[in-house]
Amino acid sequence: MLSSLPERVYIAIFISIFLISSAYAYILSDDARILDQRIAQKQQELDRIIKLKDLYLAKKRSFDRTISKSKQEAVISLTLLEEVITKSFIGGKLNMLKQSTTKEEKGGSIEAFEVKVGGAALGEVITFIKSLEASGFFIKKLQLNVPAAGQTVIDMSATITGG
């Protein structure tokens, strides 16, 4: 049977097999080239993500250090607080200045002081509040009481924390 086929048929079959295998080889090499490009692109993206992660972690550590430094600087100076009180209250009398219990806030502790002043004018209380804010303190709680009817003086109770 093979001997009955002409030589041209063998050449045509050989050429068609050669062309088909060449086309498959081209397609496979093209796919391999595209796959190599995608792998290189994904590696670049991974490198970029790793660099961004490192940058994020470095900035986060820097921010955390800044926060911890500001918390360390926020410790209340009792001397400064007493100075603000004596400068602000001329007619009022300092009845109490004591450190209150340390309060927990977001994983950190905040030092707080309780201040009680009696017989102060409203203007002195306002001056005191402005002086505290200018010195970097915060008033967490403020209570004003008028001791008796018809009086112009105020009793003040406040809880003060550092800035």
Secondary structure in CASP SS format (residue, H / E / C, confidence):
PFRMAT SS
TARGET T0000
AUTHOR 0000-0000-0000
METHOD secondary structure of the structure
MODEL  1
M C 1.00
L H 1.00
S H 1.00
S H 1.00
L C 1.00
P C 1.00
E H 1.00
R H 1.00
V H 1.00
Y H 1.00
I H 1.00
A H 1.00
I H 1.00
F H 1.00
I H 1.00
S H 1.00
I H 1.00
F H 1.00
L H 1.00
I H 1.00
S H 1.00
S H 1.00
A H 1.00
Y H 1.00
A H 1.00
Y H 1.00
I H 1.00
L H 1.00
S H 1.00
D H 1.00
D H 1.00
A H 1.00
R H 1.00
I H 1.00
L H 1.00
D H 1.00
Q H 1.00
R H 1.00
I H 1.00
A H 1.00
Q H 1.00
K H 1.00
Q H 1.00
Q H 1.00
E H 1.00
L H 1.00
D H 1.00
R H 1.00
I H 1.00
I H 1.00
K H 1.00
L H 1.00
K H 1.00
D H 1.00
L H 1.00
Y H 1.00
L H 1.00
A H 1.00
K H 1.00
K H 1.00
R H 1.00
S H 1.00
F H 1.00
D H 1.00
R H 1.00
T H 1.00
I H 1.00
S H 1.00
K H 1.00
S H 1.00
K H 1.00
Q H 1.00
E H 1.00
A C 1.00
V C 1.00
I C 1.00
S C 1.00
L H 1.00
T H 1.00
L H 1.00
L H 1.00
E H 1.00
E H 1.00
V H 1.00
I H 1.00
T H 1.00
K H 1.00
S H 1.00
F C 1.00
I C 1.00
G C 1.00
G C 1.00
K E 1.00
L E 1.00
N E 1.00
M E 1.00
L E 1.00
K E 1.00
Q E 1.00
S C 1.00
T C 1.00
T C 1.00
K E 1.00
E E 1.00
E E 1.00
K C 1.00
G C 1.00
G E 1.00
S E 1.00
I E 1.00
E C 1.00
A E 1.00
F E 1.00
E E 1.00
V E 1.00
K E 1.00
V E 1.00
G E 1.00
G E 1.00
A E 1.00
A C 1.00
L H 1.00
G H 1.00
E H 1.00
V H 1.00
I H 1.00
T H 1.00
F H 1.00
I H 1.00
K H 1.00
S H 1.00
L H 1.00
E H 1.00
A H 1.00
S H 1.00
G C 1.00
F E 1.00
F E 1.00
I E 1.00
K E 1.00
K E 1.00
L E 1.00
Q E 1.00
L E 1.00
N E 1.00
V C 1.00
P C 1.00
A C 1.00
A C 1.00
G C 1.00
Q C 1.00
T C 1.00
V C 1.00
I E 1.00
D E 1.00
M E 1.00
S E 1.00
A E 1.00
T E 1.00
I E 1.00
T E 1.00
G E 1.00
G C 1.00
END
